[in-house]
Amino acid sequence: MNGAQVLDIATDSIWVLLIVSMPMMLVGLVVGVIVALFQALTQIQEQTLIFVPKILAIFVTMLITLPFLGATMSAYMSRIVDMIIVGG
C-alpha cells in the first residue's frame, strides 16, 4: 500500500464521516436556532431548555435516517474489505 492509497482511504473516510453525521448536525442546528429564537422572543432565560428539544430531534432524526446511515457505512466497509482482500 502506497501513500496515494492511504490518502484515498483517508479522504473516503472523512467524506463518509461527514455524510453520516450531517443529518443529525443540521437538525441539531435548526432546532437550536428555533429554541434560541423562541427564548429571545419570550424572554425565557432558562439555560437547560435548549437541550431536551435538541436531544429529541436528533434521536428522531437518527431513527429516520438509520437505514441510510447503515447502508453508507456498510458500503464503505465493503470497499475497505475488498481493498484488504485484493491487497491494494
Residue pairs with C-beta under 8 A, 6 or more apart in sequence:
1 88
2 88
5 83
5 88
9 80
9 83
12 76
12 79
13 76
16 72
16 73
16 76
19 72
20 69
20 72
20 73
23 61
23 62
23 65
23 68
23 69
24 58
24 61
24 62
24 65
27 57
27 58
27 61
28 54
28 57
28 58
31 53
31 54
31 57
31 58
32 50
32 54
35 49
35 50
35 53
35 54
36 50
38 44
39 45
39 46
39 49
39 50
62 69
